[in-house]
Amino acid sequence: MRIAALCTVLAIFATAAFADKVENSVKNSHPSGLLAGTARADITPPVGIPQMNWGAQTHVVAESIDPAGMWATALVLSDGKQKFAMVDVDALFVNHLAEVPGRVEKLTGIPAAHVRLGATHTHAGPFINPEKGPVGIDMTPYQESFRKYWEVVADKVTGAIVEANAKLQPAHVGGAKGVGSINVNRRVRAMDGAPPSVGRNTEGLLDRDLNVVRIDDAEGKAIAILVNYQCHGTVMAWENKAISPDWPGMMRKVVEQSFPGAHCLFFQGAAGNQGPMEGFTGDLGVAHRLGRILGHEAAALALQIETVRREPAFEGFSESTAFIAKQPWRVRGPRDGTLKFESKVLELPARTYTPADIDRMATAVRDAEVKAEKARAGNDPWAKHVAEARMRRFQDLLVKWKRQPAGEPIKVRVQMLRIGEVALVAMPGEPFAEIGQAIKKASPFGVTLFCGYSNGEGGEYMPVESEYEHAGYEVDRTPYGKGAAEKLVRETIALFPSIK
């Protein structure tokens, strides 16, 4: 018996002595069946393009460019039978890119319904809107340059998808959940005679879920890092004159420094009531600092992701200054690479306004007009500018409230994509964080990315029912009635079994 035991020990030592010096990694795995490709296009506009993102701003055109630049990054996924494309676009919204999915379908065969465009929601990019910028500005001279810019962006986004599709290669995917630290609830309650405002509400609901997905090639080198977080791109505000991706630009840059050669895509979450913990400034340094913070948090998560099934295996002992168990990491096989897709157009209740609501807003307009007239008679240009901005805000809301259709449901498209053990849920507009939280919590997948600001039917702010009583900017602007968010949550959760 002693001889047999000794032989067993010697066999273990022999195995350990001749074991691989290099740990098993992705390259030791069988294929997952997933294919992936990425590409990126520079969509940085020229200085002088209209930048009308804020009612309080006094300038009309951009005067400089953030060194982080403006980008559109495409990711194409395939299982050999079907393909899906998603693009991260540095923009406030993707409304101007409605033709892209159809063009992509003609050029690549990827169905238009399988193309998801997502805006990072920067408020420092090109934009033109009569509700923004100085009051009384003739927008006509700026319309043509703005139109041409979006024509170029549409071409570049389409081209990026075509290029990514041409670069498809075997891939592995994994995800991780963590916590980010740069956002805060932005809906400040009315108090002490002050109206509700957009700022910092440290007692309000806060969603700091940071979801990260890593896609590796067959050798284990990262192809793409997907980052999903909920925080308005409003660090750079009315004082800012630089075209900027806001904090997401620096976040991507930091992640990519940890994964040379990979592309980082940012998918904005349910940020309707979530803003940066420091913002509304003209200081690019603040946006870069917050971006670096979240970038390091996301990179740390991405570095921990195992895109294949890998675990330590006991393979004997090594005799050193201690008796050391040899437990190298060995690949047990690929992770799930299944792709499944579901999309549904939901019909949600619309907002209605009573005659009393309209009268209240009409009174606010008249009061603002009187104050604006008084300010014009004074010698303070900034007081005049602020008074006119307030007047225009109420005037715009009155027009909006009067034209709101009564009784007609609002159609909103929800998209759901399974990528192996990860799910991605997307919708247009600006959903409140409670919506994203509820859907992520109900998901049967280990990691679920919830994204707003995507293409498709629908749009605008979507508050949860409990927020209507507090009024404020987002509630005043929403076209959705009470119960819309709750219905969207229920019907979206009901879609999960179809992709499981």
N, C-alpha and C positions, 0 to 999 in steps of 0.2 A: 504493500500500500504506500509505504514511504517513497519507494522508487517511482511509482506511478505519479504521486503528487509532485515529486521533484521534476519529472518529465513535463508535467503540465506547466509548472512555473517557468521552466526553461523555454518551453514553446511560446509562452506569453512574452518573455523577454525577447525572443527571436523575432516575433511579430512586431514588437515595438521598435526593435533595432533597425528593421528594414522598412518601416512605415514611411509614407511620403513626408518630406520635410515641409511641403506646402499644403495648407489646409484646402479641403475641397471647396469649390465655389460654383458659381452659376455655370461655368464652362463644363462642369462635370455632370450637368443635368441633361436629361432628354428634353427635346423641344416641348413647349407648352401648347403649341398650335397657334399662338398669337403672333401677329406681324405688326410692326410699328415703324413709322417714319416721321421725321420732323423737318421743318424748314422755317426760316424767319425772313421777314421783309422789313426794311427801314421805311417807316411812314412819317418821318419827321418832316413837317412842313417848313416853308421858308418864313423868315422873319417878315412881318408885315401882314400876315394873314389875320382875319378877324378873330378876336378872342373875347366873345361876349358871354361870359359864364355867370356873371354876378350883377344883381341890380345895383349894388353899391359902388361898382367900379367906375372910374372916371376916364379910363382909356378905352380905345376901341380895338386896336391891333396889338399883336405881340411884338415885343422889342428885342427878345433874346431867346435862346434855346437852352434848356436844361442839358448838361453834358450826358445825362442818362439816356437821352434820346427818346423817340417814340417808335414803337414796334408793333408788328403783328406776327404772332407765332402760331404755326399750324402743326397739329398732330393728326395723323391718319392711322387708324387701327383696322385690322382685318383678321378674320379667322380662316381666310381662304375661300369663303363663300359669300361674305358680306363685308362691306366697308363702312366706316364712320369717320367723319372729320370734325375736328373742333379747333377753334381759333381764339386766341387771346388777343384782343385788339385794344390798344391804348386810345380810348375814346370815352366820351360821356355815355353815349348809347350807340347801338349799331343800326339804327333806323335807316341810315343812308346806304346800307349794304344789302338791301332787300333782294337785289338781283343776283348776288353772288351764289347762293345755293343752286339756282337754275343753271348758271354758267358752269359751275363745277360739275353738275350732272352731265352736261353735254361733253365736257372735256375729259372726264375721268370715269364716268359711269356710276360714281357715288350718288345714290338718290338724294335729291334736294332735301328730303325730309330727314336724311341722316347727317346733315351739315349743321353744326351748332356754332354760332358766332356769339362770343361773349365780350362785353365791354368791361374794362377794368374800372370804369366810372371815375376817371380823372376829371376834375373840374378846372384843369389848367391847359386843356387842349384847344384846338380850333373849334369855335362854335359861333353861331349867329342866331340871335333870337330877339325879336322886338321887345320882349319882356326884360331883357338884360341890357347892360351897358348904360351909358348916360342917356337921360331922357331927351327925346326930341331928335336923335341922330337919324339921318337919312341912311338906311341900310343899303340902298341901291348900289353904290359904288363897290360894295364888298361882296355882293351876291355872286358875281362871276368867279372870283378867285376861290370862294368857298366851294362852289359847285365843282370847279375843276379839281380842287384838292380831293374831294370825295370820289371823283371819277378815277383818279390815280390810285387812291386807297383800295377801291373795289378791284382794280386790275392787280394790285400787289397782293391782296388777300387771296384772290383767285389763284394767282401764280404760286403763292406759298403752299396752297393746298395741292396743286398739281405737282409741285416739286416734292412735297412730303409723300405723296402717293407713289412717286417714282422711286423713292428711297426705302420702301418697305423691306424689312428684314426680320428674321426670327427674333422674338422678344419674350421677356418674362416680366411679370408685374406683381407688385405688392404694395400694401398701403399701411399707414400708421395714423393714430390719433394722438394729438397732443394739445397743448395750451399756448395760445398767443397772448401778448400783453400790451398791444398798442391801441386798443379801442375802448370806448366808453359809451354808455347810453347818451344820446344827444338830445332827448326831448325834455327840456327844462319846464317844469310845471309853473303855471301862473301863481303868483304869490305876492302879498303886500301891495296889491294894486298894479303890479307889473304883469304884462301879458305873457302867455306861454312863448317860449323861444327855442331856438336851436343853439345848443351849447354843450355843457357838461352836466349830466344828471347822474351823480355817483351812486344814487340809490335806485336807479331804474334798472330794468332787466338788462343783463349783459350776457352776450354769447361770445365766449373766447375760444370756442372749438377751433383748433387748427388741424385740418386734415391734409395729409400729404400722400401722394402716390408716386412711386418710382418705377420707371420702365427701363429695363436693361436689355442690351443686346445679348447674343448667344455667348459672348465671352465675359459677360458680367460688367461691361462698361455702361454707365447710365446714358440712355438716349434722351429721356425726358423726365422732368420733375414737375408734378402738378401740385399746386398749392391752392387751397381753398380756405378763405377767411372772410369775415364780414366786417368791413370798415369803409366808410365813405372816403373817396379821394378828395377830401376838402382841407388838407393841410394848407395848400396854396390857394389863397382866396383873392379878394378884390384888389388888394395892393400889388399882387403878383403880375408881372408883365412878361414872364418867361413861359414858353410852351414847355410843358412838363408832364410826365406820366404820374406825377405826385409820388407818394411813398411806394406804390407797387414797382416802379422802375428800379429803384435801388434794392428792393427786396429780391427781385429776380437776379440782379447782378451779383449779389452776395451768394445766393444759392448756386449760381453757375460757377463761381470761384471755387466752390467745394467739389464740383463735378465738371471738370474741364471737358469741353466738347459737347456737353448736354445742353438742351434748351429747357428753361424753366417757363411754365405757363401759369399765369395767375387767373383763378376763377373766383370772381367776386361773389360773396355769399349773400345771405339775407340781411342786407345792410340798411334797410329803410330807416331804422331807428338807432343805428350804430355809427358812431363817428370816431375820428382819431382823438386820442387823449390830449393831444396838443395840436391846435390847428387854427384856421382862419388867419393866416399870416402871409407875408410876402417873402419870408425867409426860406430859401431852398434848403438851407442846412437842416431845418427841422424835418422836412420831408425825407431827406437823405438819412437822417439819424433814425427816424421811426422805421424806415425801410430796412435799414441794417439790422435793427433789433429783431424784426419779424423774420428777416432773411436768415439770421443765425439760428433762430428758433426752428425754422422750417428745415434748414440744412441739417441740424442735429437730428431731427426726426428722420429725414431721408437717409442719413448715414446708417441708421439702425434698422432700416427695412430689409427683410430677407425676401428677395424676389423668387427664390426657390425654397422648397422644404429642406431645411438644413438643421442638423442637431448634433450635439457632441456624442461620440461613441467611445465606450471604454475599450482600449486596445492594449492593456497591460500596464507595466510600470517602468519608470526610468530611475536608476540609482544615481542620485546627485547628493548634495549636502543634505537633502531630504529624500524620503521615499516618495516619488511623485507619480501619481496616477496619470497615465497618458490618455487624454480624452480629446482627440482632434475632431474638428467639425467635419461631418460627412454629409453629402447631398443624398437625400432620400427620394428625390424626384421633383418634377416641376410643380408649381402652383397652378391652380385652375386658370385657363386662358379663355374661358367661354365668353362670347359676346352675345348679348340679348338686348333687344330694344323694344320700347313701348312709347307711344305718344297718344295723347288724348286732348281734345279741346273741351274745356269745361265751361259751363254757363253759370256765371256768378251774378248775384243781385247787384243792381246799380244803385248809386246814391240818388236820393231824391231830396229836393229842397222845398220847404213850405213857403208860402207868401211871407211868413214872419222871418224866415231865414233871409230871403231876398231883401226885405225891408231893412233888416239889421246890417247887411253888407252895404246897401245903398246909403245908409246913415254913415257908415264908416268911410265911404267914398267922399261924401259931402264934407265931413269933418277934415279929412286929409287934404281935400282941395283948398279949404279955407287956410289950413296951416301952410300949405305950399305957397299960396299967394302972399301970405305974411312973410315967409322966408325970402321970397323973391324981392320984397321991398327992402330987405336988410342988406348988410354989407359982408355977410359971411358966406362965401361960396360953398363951403362944405355943408353948412346948415341948409342951404338951398338945395344942394344935391340930395341930401338925405330926405328932406321933406318931399321932393319930387319922386324919389324912389318909393317912399311909403305910399304916396298917392297912386302911383302906377300899379303897385302891388294890389291894392284894394280894387282898383278899376279892372284889372285883369281877372281877379277872382269873381267880381260881379258878373262880368261877361261869361266866364266859365260856368258859374252857377245857373245863369239864365238859360244857357244852351244845353245843360245836362238833360239827356232824354230820360223821361220817366217811364218806368215799367219794363224797359227793354234790357234783357240780361247782357252782361259783358262777357265776351268770349276770351278765354285765356288758354293758351296751349302749354301743357306740361310735357316734358320729354324725360325719359328714364332710360339710362344705358347701364347694363351690367358689364363690367370688365373683370372677369374672373371673380375674385372675392370682394371686389369693390363695386359700389354703385354710384352713379352720378345722376342727380335729379336737377332739372333746369326749367326755368320759366322766365318770361319777360318781366320788365318792371322792377319795382323796388319793394320787395316783401319785407315786412318787419321780422325781426330775429325770432320771435316766438313761432313763426311759421316754419322756419328752417329747423329750429330746435325740435319741434313736434315730429316732423317728418324724419329727421335723423334718428330720433329716439325710437321710432316705430320700425325702422328699417331692419330687415333680417340679415343684413350684410355687416361684416366686421367694420368696414370703413365706408361711410356714405358722404359724398360731397353734395351739398345743396347750393345751387347757383341761381342767382337772380340775373338781371341785366342781359338776358339772352334774346336771340331773335325769335320771332313767332308772334302769334296773335296775343294782344293784351299789352299792358304797360302801366306806367304811373305807380304811385305809392299804394301799398296794400296794408293798412293797419289792421290789428286785431280788434275785436269788438270792444274790449275794455278801454281802448285808447280814445274812442270817439268823444267821450265825456270831457276829455282834457283839451280838446280842440288843438290848435297849433298848426304850424306850417303843413306838415304831412297830411293831417286830417282835413284841413281846409282844401287841399288840392286833390284828394283822392276821388276817383270816379266810382269807387266801390261802396256799396251799402254795408250796413252791419250784417255780419254772418258770412260775408264773402270769404274772408280768410279761413274761417272754420270749415266752410264747405270745401275749399281748395285742399285743406289738410286731409280731410276725410277721404276725398276722392283720389288724392294722390297716393295715400297709404294703400288704398285698395288696388293700386296698380302693381305693387311689389310682387305678388304671387306670379304675375305674368312674365317676370324676368328671372324668377328664382330657379 
